[in-house]
């Protein structure tokens, strides 16, 4: 047991007092008093050089060990008894509990509420057609598709180049038309074709039944979004469900249509984009599909389809395909127009896209996970809490993502980590554990451009 200086002096004083009481001689009393003074002085000198003695012993300067270090001599039985009968170990003051309260509330000033009874049926791409002849050709394609026709007569004079673009715009406006194969061709003079010829991917008699299957699959997602939900949260539910439930599969039977996405849960980018547009439209959220080329995170560039969505009165780009199967992808490609603009290029036929300048509905910004100078602590605490609440416990690692709001903010954090090492982040994790009664430890972290990625493991 650890002995304090007070206990040791008390033991020595008790022994000296006992000696004085037994002598009854003034000469001996004088000697004993001198001895007490000398011993007390020696003890005080030793305690100055060794104020803490965890073992309950003190070095004896006259005896050394084989290593040349001072030997130790146990305390006497009387001293031990005195320490246990006359004192108690001082009680250490309890540390005040770590407290932290998140004052950030996600909000977006112009949010609307979803209304499943009034789906958005806006034909955005039709509205961009400049001439009546082009709009007539579009309407002819729409009427022929509704009747499952494989030859759609042109009712106005359009060139093959115009018809090709018009058909692409029609398919972007109408994801519910799933029954055509991707290939088609025109007949007649190239400058004013007679018809567009298509082939069905399913027999016409089976289309009504497959429509019902699509409706049943869509209902499972839509029913989880109550009326009155803010548009961004309704959109996020659709986005995350599709990213989690659909597998990117080049061998899927219906790899490029809504049926493959919602019913078979296997498709490529066209199916992802069609499913996203279809479900958001059913929620009354304006959504469009965009075709072009994109470079994925592995560096592969190919033909691609993604979406744009109007949230809070502003347009954002969103890519469900790049989010599929990736927790980080779900963060990076949700309403992140800047990120998508950097590696997505719309085709020339998509020249009439809306403007994408807003950022308030981007994932990390909306949930308050973008740090500036001076608020890194709060942002990291909030980020751990955010991803902890959504953590799938079958994954042993909690992945936390944050983003710097500026180059200066990123550099400030990097500089502190270079100076203090992991200790800075580890202390915040310990504070989080104290506040929320968890047992995380920091496993590692890395920077990817302006993103800070942390991995935590629960003990």
PyMOL commands that set and color helices and strands:
alter all, ss='L'
color gray80, all
select helices_A, chain A and resi 5-23+26-49+77-86+126-128+132-146+160-173+204-222+231-245+258-262+269-282+321-323+327-332+337-343+348-350+363-366+376-389+407-420+423-436
alter helices_A, ss='H'
color red, helices_A
select strands_A, chain A and resi 57-64+70-74+151-153+180-187+195-200+247-248+266-267+287-295+301-311+314-318+344-346+370-371+397-404+440-448+451-458
alter strands_A, ss='S'
color yellow, strands_A
deselect
rebuild
show_as cartoon
